[in-house]
Amino acid sequence: MTFTDQTHTSEIAPRLCLGCACFCHDLTYTAEGQILDSKGCKLAHQWQRSQASTPVGSEPEMDEAVRRISLARQLKFQIAFTGLQQLSLESQKLALSLAERLGAWVFSGDGQTRVDPWAMAFAQNGGWFASWTEIHQRSDGLIQWFAPLWKTHPRWLERFGPRAGKSSVMCIDQPDDDTSGSGLSNHQLISLDPGHAAWFLADLGMALNRGTTDGMDHRIRQLVEIFQKSKWLTWLRSEDPQGLLDPVGIAESITTLIKQANTGRRRMVMAEVPQGGLNPAGLKAVLSWRTGLAAPMWFSPEGPVYRPGEFSADDANLVVSFGDRPTLKTGQSFIWFNTGHSDQIPINVPSLTQISLARLGSGQGGTIVRADGVTLHVAPMLTDGSQKTAEELLSRILNSLELEAAQSKIPPEIRGAKS
């Protein structure tokens, strides 16, 4: 495909949109990086036009980051890495190499969540998954568990929803949530207070086991009906809502329910559509490959260990944060690899070193892993080399630490003679 005007002809390059987790190829640019009108959703247009304002990092910023990380290592600081889900697979590998060298903790997200209830539930009960494309082609029923995708992922249902159409969708959502843009009818919407989720799931499991809904809440009858009608059912989740009284227990109840629902006549799978971060599935894959563990984990002197619930980013002396602006805590030092915009930069914070990096999909390309495990390549929009990439900076820091370690092994009298 070509873009033609009176002065030149240039190829149009379709680009992967990172506006949400749908990863549509709806963004178009000329080979020179000129933005053209795209056919994507509102989120796609917002993401596309936000790339131009990414700041350019400076050499003093990078020198300061190397100095502070080296000092933290010498002082044996507790170090935490957060926000790695904003990086490409290649950069995540380098970040974990750096974390291992520093004996650091690695957290998913912003480091505030101490325990991942779903990781614990999957370890207990296992999981049943499928690619989004397989769900689109085979699923004849979809249950959305506190996942209002019409707000956060407007193209997911359109691209990966059940092949039978919206008549096979049932959405469980909070009572005060606005469903006006969902496109779903009232009988496809179930209102549920997150605080009542435990007993609701218990009643649903009881009704499915007994095969009857006599005396049950009408919402239970609605869900049992979709279970009975579907031969290939999908349970879709996103971020856990606020107000769940027992998130680990809820996750275990849902995975148990899915396990029991898989029979000779029915197939049931789970799909996850993340809200935070561009590449959270990539981080899980890299951690599994590198350590065999999930976050939160610690590169201890004896080797990688899984330590859920024992430590958070708030407990660290130094926080190395990627992506969104970190929450600044009194007494902590921060190195912030900012892949956002200059107006995010806080002013007069002496404990913060801010480094501007090229954003994934803008000045940096790489590999990401979709939530269903499908690997995708992200091509950079800008290729003039003016923005420093995460790979460049992380490699520089690692090289500096290796050089420092090598020099420390040289006897002082020899170092003095060489200098």
C-alpha positions as CSV (number, residue, x, y, z in Angstrom):
1,M,0.0,0.0,0.0
2,T,1.3,3.5,-0.8
3,F,0.7,7.1,0.2
4,T,0.9,9.4,-2.7
5,D,1.0,13.2,-3.0
6,Q,2.4,15.7,-5.5
7,T,6.0,15.5,-4.2
8,H,6.7,11.9,-3.3
9,T,5.4,8.4,-2.9
10,S,6.0,6.6,0.3
11,E,5.0,3.2,1.7
12,I,2.4,3.1,4.4
13,A,3.3,0.8,7.3
14,P,0.5,-0.7,9.4
15,R,1.5,-0.7,13.1
16,L,0.5,-2.6,16.1
17,C,-1.6,-0.5,18.4
18,L,-0.6,-0.6,22.1
19,G,-3.6,1.5,23.2
20,C,-5.0,-1.5,25.1
21,A,-4.6,-5.3,25.1
22,C,-6.4,-6.0,21.8
23,F,-3.2,-5.3,19.8
24,C,-4.9,-4.4,16.6
25,H,-2.9,-3.5,13.4
26,D,-4.9,-0.3,12.9
27,L,-2.3,2.4,13.1
28,T,-0.8,3.7,9.9
29,Y,2.3,5.8,9.2
30,T,4.4,6.7,6.3
31,A,7.9,5.2,6.2
32,E,9.2,8.5,7.5
33,G,7.0,8.3,10.6
34,Q,4.3,10.7,9.4
35,I,1.0,9.9,11.2
36,L,-1.9,9.2,8.9
37,D,-5.6,8.8,9.7
38,S,-6.1,5.4,11.2
39,K,-9.1,3.2,11.4
40,G,-8.7,2.3,15.0
41,C,-10.8,3.1,18.1
42,K,-10.6,6.2,20.3
43,L,-7.9,4.6,22.4
44,A,-5.8,4.0,19.3
45,H,-6.0,7.6,18.2
46,Q,-5.0,8.8,21.7
47,W,-2.1,6.4,21.9
48,Q,-0.9,7.2,18.4
49,R,-0.8,11.0,18.9
50,S,0.8,10.7,22.3
51,Q,4.1,9.4,20.9
52,A,5.3,12.6,19.4
53,S,5.8,14.3,22.8
54,T,8.2,11.6,24.3
55,P,11.2,13.5,25.8
56,V,14.8,12.7,24.9
57,G,17.1,11.4,27.6
58,S,20.4,13.2,28.3
59,E,23.9,11.9,29.1
60,P,24.0,13.4,32.6
61,E,20.8,11.6,33.5
62,M,22.2,8.3,32.4
63,D,25.6,8.9,34.2
64,E,23.6,9.7,37.4
65,A,21.6,6.5,37.1
66,V,24.8,4.5,36.8
67,R,26.3,6.3,39.8
68,R,23.3,5.8,42.1
69,I,22.8,2.1,41.2
70,S,26.5,1.5,41.9
71,L,26.3,3.3,45.2
72,A,23.2,1.4,46.2
73,R,25.0,-1.8,45.5
74,Q,28.1,-0.8,47.6
75,L,25.9,0.2,50.5
76,K,23.9,-3.1,50.2
77,F,20.6,-1.3,49.9
78,Q,17.4,-3.2,49.5
79,I,16.5,-2.6,45.9
80,A,13.1,-3.2,44.2
81,F,12.3,-3.2,40.4
82,T,8.8,-2.2,39.4
83,G,7.0,-1.5,36.1
84,L,8.8,-4.1,34.0
85,Q,5.5,-4.9,32.3
86,Q,6.1,-1.7,30.3
87,L,9.1,-3.1,28.6
88,S,9.7,-5.4,25.6
89,L,10.7,-9.0,26.1
90,E,14.3,-8.1,25.2
91,S,14.5,-5.3,27.8
92,Q,12.9,-7.4,30.5
93,K,15.6,-10.0,30.1
94,L,18.3,-7.3,30.6
95,A,16.4,-5.8,33.5
96,L,16.3,-9.2,35.3
97,S,20.0,-9.6,34.6
98,L,20.6,-6.2,36.3
99,A,18.2,-7.2,39.2
100,E,20.1,-10.4,39.7
101,R,23.5,-8.6,39.8
102,L,22.1,-6.2,42.4
103,G,20.4,-8.8,44.5
104,A,17.1,-7.0,44.0
105,W,13.4,-7.8,44.4
106,V,11.2,-7.9,41.3
107,F,7.5,-7.0,41.5
108,S,4.7,-7.0,38.9
109,G,2.9,-3.7,38.5
110,D,3.8,-0.9,40.9
111,G,5.0,-3.2,43.6
112,Q,2.2,-2.6,46.0
113,T,0.4,-6.0,45.5
114,R,2.2,-8.4,47.8
115,V,0.4,-11.6,46.7
116,D,-1.0,-12.6,43.3
117,P,-4.2,-14.5,44.1
118,W,-4.5,-16.0,40.7
119,A,-0.9,-17.3,40.7
120,M,-1.8,-19.1,44.0
121,A,-5.1,-20.4,42.5
122,F,-3.4,-21.8,39.4
123,A,-0.8,-23.5,41.5
124,Q,-3.5,-25.1,43.5
125,N,-6.0,-26.1,40.8
126,G,-4.3,-25.6,37.4
127,G,-5.7,-23.6,34.6
128,W,-7.6,-24.1,31.3
129,F,-6.7,-21.6,28.6
130,A,-7.0,-21.0,24.9
131,S,-5.8,-18.4,22.4
132,W,-8.1,-15.5,21.8
133,T,-8.5,-16.6,18.2
134,E,-9.6,-20.0,19.2
135,I,-12.1,-18.4,21.6
136,H,-13.4,-16.3,18.8
137,Q,-13.9,-19.3,16.5
138,R,-15.1,-21.9,19.0
139,S,-16.7,-20.2,22.0
140,D,-20.5,-20.2,22.1
141,G,-20.7,-18.6,25.6
142,L,-18.9,-15.8,27.4
143,I,-19.1,-14.8,31.1
144,Q,-17.4,-11.5,31.9
145,W,-16.3,-11.4,35.5
146,F,-16.0,-7.8,36.6
147,A,-14.5,-6.9,33.2
148,P,-16.3,-3.9,31.6
149,L,-14.5,-4.2,28.3
150,W,-16.6,-1.5,26.6
151,K,-14.6,1.0,28.7
152,T,-11.1,-0.4,28.7
153,H,-10.8,-2.7,25.6
154,P,-13.5,-1.6,23.1
155,R,-12.3,-3.9,20.3
156,W,-11.9,-7.1,22.3
157,L,-15.5,-8.4,22.0
158,E,-15.6,-7.4,18.4
159,R,-12.4,-9.2,17.5
160,F,-12.2,-12.1,19.9
161,G,-15.7,-12.5,21.3
162,P,-17.9,-15.6,20.9
163,R,-18.7,-16.5,17.3
164,A,-22.4,-16.7,18.3
165,G,-22.6,-13.0,18.9
166,K,-23.7,-10.9,21.9
167,S,-26.7,-13.1,22.7
168,S,-24.2,-15.5,24.3
169,V,-22.6,-13.0,26.6
170,M,-23.3,-12.6,30.3
171,C,-21.6,-9.7,32.2
172,I,-21.2,-9.7,35.9
173,D,-20.4,-6.1,37.1
174,Q,-20.7,-3.8,40.1
175,P,-24.1,-2.2,40.9
176,D,-22.9,1.4,40.4
177,D,-21.0,0.8,37.1
178,D,-22.2,2.6,34.0
179,T,-23.2,0.0,31.4
180,S,-24.7,2.5,28.9
181,G,-22.0,1.9,26.4
182,S,-21.8,-1.9,26.7
183,G,-24.3,-2.7,23.9
184,L,-25.7,-5.4,26.2
185,S,-29.4,-5.8,27.1
186,N,-30.6,-5.9,30.7
187,H,-30.9,-9.7,30.8
188,Q,-27.2,-10.0,29.8
189,L,-26.1,-7.9,32.8
190,I,-25.8,-9.2,36.4
191,S,-25.3,-6.8,39.2
192,L,-23.1,-8.1,42.0
193,D,-21.4,-6.3,44.9
194,P,-17.8,-7.6,45.1
195,G,-18.2,-8.1,48.8
196,H,-20.8,-10.7,48.1
197,A,-18.8,-12.6,45.5
198,A,-17.8,-15.5,47.7
199,W,-21.3,-16.6,48.6
200,F,-22.4,-15.9,45.0
201,L,-19.8,-18.3,43.6
202,A,-20.6,-20.9,46.3
203,D,-24.3,-20.8,45.3
204,L,-23.4,-21.1,41.6
205,G,-21.2,-24.1,42.3
206,M,-23.9,-25.7,44.4
207,A,-26.5,-25.2,41.6
208,L,-24.2,-26.6,38.9
209,N,-23.4,-29.7,41.1
210,R,-27.0,-30.3,41.9
211,G,-28.3,-29.6,38.4
212,T,-31.2,-27.5,39.8
213,T,-31.7,-23.8,40.6
214,D,-34.8,-24.3,42.8
215,G,-34.9,-21.6,45.4
216,M,-31.9,-19.9,43.9
217,D,-31.3,-16.2,43.2
218,H,-32.5,-15.2,39.7
219,R,-28.9,-14.3,38.8
220,I,-27.7,-17.8,39.6
221,R,-30.4,-19.1,37.3
222,Q,-29.1,-16.8,34.5
223,L,-25.6,-18.2,34.8
224,V,-26.7,-21.8,35.1
225,E,-28.7,-21.4,31.9
226,I,-25.6,-20.2,29.9
227,F,-23.6,-23.2,31.4
228,Q,-26.3,-25.6,30.2
229,K,-26.6,-24.2,26.7
230,S,-22.9,-23.8,25.9
231,K,-20.6,-26.5,24.7
232,W,-17.5,-24.2,24.6
233,L,-17.7,-21.7,27.4
234,T,-15.2,-18.9,28.3
235,W,-14.8,-17.2,31.7
236,L,-13.2,-13.8,31.1
237,R,-11.5,-11.7,33.8
238,S,-9.6,-8.5,33.9
239,E,-8.3,-6.7,37.0
240,D,-9.8,-7.8,40.3
241,P,-12.3,-5.2,41.6
242,Q,-11.9,-3.3,44.9
243,G,-14.0,-4.8,47.7
244,L,-13.3,-8.5,47.3
245,L,-13.2,-9.8,50.9
246,D,-11.0,-12.8,50.1
247,P,-9.2,-12.4,46.7
248,V,-7.3,-15.7,47.0
249,G,-10.4,-17.6,48.0
250,I,-12.4,-16.0,45.1
251,A,-9.7,-17.0,42.6
252,E,-9.6,-20.5,44.0
253,S,-13.4,-20.8,43.8
254,I,-13.4,-19.7,40.1
255,T,-10.6,-22.1,39.1
256,T,-12.4,-24.9,40.9
257,L,-15.6,-24.1,39.2
258,I,-13.9,-24.1,35.8
259,K,-12.3,-27.4,36.6
260,Q,-15.6,-29.0,37.5
261,A,-17.3,-27.5,34.5
262,N,-15.0,-29.3,32.1
263,T,-16.9,-32.5,31.2
264,G,-17.2,-34.9,28.3
265,R,-19.9,-32.6,26.8
266,R,-18.6,-29.2,27.7
267,R,-15.3,-27.4,27.3
268,M,-14.6,-24.3,29.5
269,V,-11.5,-22.1,29.4
270,M,-10.4,-18.9,31.1
271,A,-9.3,-15.7,29.3
272,E,-7.5,-12.8,30.8
273,V,-7.5,-9.2,29.4
274,P,-5.0,-7.1,31.4
275,Q,-5.5,-3.4,32.1
276,G,-2.1,-2.4,33.4
277,G,1.1,-2.5,31.3
278,L,1.9,-3.3,27.8
279,N,3.7,-6.6,28.3
280,P,2.7,-8.3,31.6
281,A,2.5,-11.7,30.0
282,G,6.0,-11.2,28.7
283,L,7.3,-10.5,32.3
284,K,5.7,-13.7,33.5
285,A,7.3,-15.6,30.7
286,V,10.8,-14.1,31.3
287,L,10.5,-14.7,35.0
288,S,9.5,-18.3,34.5
289,W,12.3,-18.8,32.0
290,R,14.9,-17.1,34.1
291,T,14.0,-18.2,37.7
292,G,11.1,-20.6,37.5
293,L,9.2,-18.3,39.8
294,A,6.5,-15.7,39.7
295,A,6.6,-12.1,41.1
296,P,7.2,-11.0,43.8
297,M,10.5,-12.7,43.9
298,W,14.0,-12.0,45.3
299,F,17.5,-12.6,43.9
300,S,18.9,-13.7,47.2
301,P,22.6,-14.6,47.7
302,E,21.6,-18.3,47.7
303,G,19.6,-17.9,44.5
304,P,16.1,-16.8,43.3
305,V,13.3,-17.3,45.9
306,Y,9.6,-16.7,45.9
307,R,8.6,-14.4,48.8
308,P,4.9,-13.4,48.4
309,G,3.6,-11.2,51.2
310,E,7.0,-10.6,52.9
311,F,8.1,-7.4,51.1
312,S,6.8,-4.6,49.0
313,A,8.3,-1.7,47.0
314,D,7.5,0.5,50.0
315,D,10.1,-1.4,52.1
316,A,13.0,-0.8,49.6
317,N,15.7,1.8,50.0
318,L,16.0,2.2,46.3
319,V,13.2,1.7,43.7
320,V,14.0,1.2,40.1
321,S,10.8,2.0,38.3
322,F,9.8,1.8,34.6
323,G,6.9,3.4,32.8
324,D,4.4,5.4,34.9
325,R,5.5,7.8,37.5
326,P,6.3,6.0,40.8
327,T,4.6,6.9,44.0
328,L,7.2,8.8,46.0
329,K,7.7,7.8,49.6
330,T,9.6,9.7,52.2
331,G,13.1,8.3,52.8
332,Q,13.2,6.3,49.6
333,S,15.4,6.9,46.6
334,F,14.1,6.4,43.1
335,I,15.5,5.9,39.6
336,W,12.6,6.4,37.2
337,F,13.0,5.3,33.6
338,N,10.2,7.5,32.2
339,T,8.6,6.3,29.0
340,G,5.9,8.8,29.2
341,H,5.7,12.6,28.7
342,S,7.7,15.5,30.0
343,D,4.7,16.9,32.0
344,Q,4.9,13.9,34.2
345,I,8.3,14.8,35.6
346,P,8.2,16.0,39.2
347,I,10.1,19.1,40.1
348,N,12.7,19.5,43.0
349,V,12.7,15.9,44.2
350,P,16.3,15.3,45.2
351,S,15.8,11.6,45.8
352,L,14.6,11.0,42.3
353,T,16.7,10.5,39.2
354,Q,14.5,10.7,36.1
355,I,15.7,9.3,32.7
356,S,13.6,9.7,29.6
357,L,13.5,6.6,27.4
358,A,11.9,5.8,24.0
359,R,8.5,4.3,24.4
360,L,7.8,0.8,23.1
361,G,6.2,1.2,19.7
362,S,7.5,4.7,19.3
363,G,11.2,5.0,19.4
364,Q,11.8,1.4,20.3
365,G,10.7,-1.8,18.8
366,G,10.7,-5.3,20.4
367,T,8.8,-8.4,21.2
368,I,5.7,-8.6,23.5
369,V,3.6,-11.6,24.6
370,R,-0.1,-11.2,24.4
371,A,-2.1,-12.3,27.5
372,D,-3.0,-15.6,25.7
373,G,0.6,-16.4,25.0
374,V,0.8,-15.3,21.4
375,T,4.1,-13.5,20.6
376,L,3.9,-10.3,18.6
377,H,6.5,-8.0,17.1
378,V,6.3,-4.2,17.7
379,A,8.0,-2.1,15.1
380,P,9.2,1.4,16.1
381,M,7.5,4.4,14.6
382,L,10.5,6.7,15.0
383,T,13.9,5.5,13.7
384,D,16.1,8.6,13.9
385,G,18.0,7.3,16.9
386,S,17.4,10.5,18.9
387,Q,15.8,8.6,21.8
388,K,17.7,6.2,24.0
389,T,16.1,2.8,24.3
390,A,15.7,0.7,27.5
391,E,18.0,-1.9,26.0
392,E,20.8,0.6,25.4
393,L,20.6,2.0,28.9
394,L,20.3,-1.3,30.7
395,S,23.2,-2.7,28.7
396,R,25.3,0.4,29.7
397,I,24.5,0.0,33.4
398,L,25.4,-3.7,33.3
399,N,28.7,-3.0,31.5
400,S,29.6,-0.3,34.0
401,L,28.9,-2.7,36.9
402,E,30.9,-5.5,35.3
403,L,33.8,-3.1,34.8
404,E,33.6,-1.9,38.3
405,A,33.6,-5.4,39.6
406,A,36.6,-6.3,37.5
407,Q,38.6,-3.3,38.7
408,S,37.8,-4.1,42.3
409,K,39.7,-7.4,41.9
410,I,42.9,-5.7,40.9
411,P,45.2,-4.9,43.8
412,P,45.2,-1.2,44.8
413,E,49.0,-0.8,44.0
414,I,48.4,-2.1,40.5
415,R,45.4,0.1,39.9
416,G,47.4,3.1,41.1
417,A,50.3,2.2,38.8
418,K,47.9,1.9,35.8
419,S,46.2,5.2,36.6
